[in-house]
Amino acid sequence: MDRIGFQLERYMDLVALRQKLVASNIANAGTPGYKTRDVDFASAYRGLLEGTPASVVEVENLKGRNDGNNVSLDREARLLAENALRFSTASQLMRARLRLLRSAIKEGAG
């Protein structure tokens, strides 16, 4: 795969990681003491391009409940929508890239 394809693949890996984290946060919304986890998307993406795995961190400055849980379902719903848009865009770009490569291969074979 070329450089752009590599970057798209890393981006989609990061989108998949965030999807798992958001799903875990939602699943644990009622778990006492659970702390919201996420990734700093921009820095994690730069790190993935350089070969550094993304760091999952506890999200700070979220309002907690009396039981110590700080999951905000509004925040997680927003991240789900944002993540769906990111994935859709990345998959469209990847499909376009693959169509371009297929076209180049067909023209070279002819």
C-alpha positions as CSV (number, residue, x, y, z in Angstrom):
1,M,0.0,0.0,0.0
2,D,1.2,3.5,-0.7
3,R,1.8,6.3,1.8
4,I,-1.7,7.7,1.6
5,G,-3.2,4.2,2.0
6,F,-1.0,3.6,5.0
7,Q,-2.2,6.9,6.6
8,L,-5.8,6.0,5.9
9,E,-5.3,2.6,7.5
10,R,-3.8,4.1,10.6
11,Y,-6.6,6.6,10.8
12,M,-9.2,3.8,10.6
13,D,-7.4,1.9,13.3
14,L,-7.7,4.9,15.5
15,V,-11.3,5.3,14.7
16,A,-11.9,1.7,15.6
17,L,-10.1,2.1,18.9
18,R,-12.2,5.1,19.8
19,Q,-15.3,3.2,18.9
20,K,-14.3,0.5,21.3
21,L,-13.6,3.0,24.1
22,V,-16.9,4.8,23.6
23,A,-18.8,1.5,23.6
24,S,-17.0,0.5,26.8
25,N,-17.8,3.9,28.4
26,I,-21.5,3.5,27.6
27,A,-21.5,-0.1,28.8
28,N,-20.0,1.0,32.1
29,A,-22.2,4.1,32.6
30,G,-23.8,2.5,35.7
31,T,-20.6,1.0,37.1
32,P,-19.6,2.6,40.4
33,G,-16.1,4.1,40.3
34,Y,-15.7,3.7,36.5
35,K,-13.8,6.5,34.8
36,T,-14.3,7.6,31.2
37,R,-11.5,6.5,28.9
38,D,-10.6,8.0,25.5
39,V,-7.6,9.0,23.3
40,D,-6.4,12.4,22.3
41,F,-7.3,11.8,18.7
42,A,-4.8,14.3,17.0
43,S,-1.8,13.3,19.0
44,A,-2.6,9.6,18.9
45,Y,-2.9,9.8,15.1
46,R,0.5,11.5,14.8
47,G,1.9,8.8,17.0
48,L,0.5,6.0,15.0
49,L,2.0,7.4,11.8
50,E,5.4,7.3,13.7
51,G,4.8,3.8,14.9
52,T,3.9,4.7,18.5
53,P,0.8,3.0,19.8
54,A,-2.1,5.2,20.9
55,S,-2.3,5.9,24.6
56,V,-5.7,5.4,26.3
57,V,-6.2,7.8,29.1
58,E,-8.8,8.6,31.7
59,V,-10.7,11.7,30.7
60,E,-10.2,14.6,33.2
61,N,-12.5,17.4,34.1
62,L,-15.8,15.5,33.7
63,K,-18.4,15.9,36.3
64,G,-18.6,12.8,38.5
65,R,-21.5,11.3,40.4
66,N,-21.6,10.3,44.0
67,D,-20.5,6.8,43.2
68,G,-17.3,8.0,41.4
69,N,-18.5,7.3,37.9
70,N,-18.0,10.2,35.5
71,V,-19.5,8.8,32.2
72,S,-21.5,11.4,30.4
73,L,-23.9,9.7,28.0
74,D,-24.4,13.1,26.1
75,R,-20.6,13.2,25.5
76,E,-20.4,9.6,24.5
77,A,-23.4,10.0,22.0
78,R,-21.6,13.0,20.5
79,L,-18.4,11.0,20.1
80,L,-20.4,8.1,18.5
81,A,-21.8,10.5,15.9
82,E,-18.4,12.1,15.3
83,N,-16.8,8.7,15.0
84,A,-19.4,7.5,12.5
85,L,-18.6,10.6,10.4
86,R,-14.9,10.0,10.6
87,F,-15.3,6.3,9.6
88,S,-17.6,7.1,6.7
89,T,-15.2,9.7,5.4
90,A,-12.1,7.5,5.8
91,S,-13.8,4.5,4.2
92,Q,-15.0,6.6,1.2
93,L,-11.4,7.9,0.8
94,M,-10.0,4.3,1.0
95,R,-12.5,3.0,-1.6
96,A,-11.6,5.9,-3.9
97,R,-7.9,5.1,-3.4
98,L,-8.5,1.4,-4.2
99,R,-10.5,2.3,-7.4
100,L,-7.6,4.5,-8.5
101,L,-5.1,1.7,-8.0
102,R,-7.3,-0.8,-9.8
103,S,-7.7,1.5,-12.7
104,A,-3.9,2.0,-12.9
105,I,-3.3,-1.7,-12.8
106,K,-5.9,-2.3,-15.6
107,E,-4.4,0.4,-17.8
108,G,-0.9,-1.0,-17.2
109,A,-2.0,-4.5,-18.1
110,G,-3.6,-3.4,-21.4
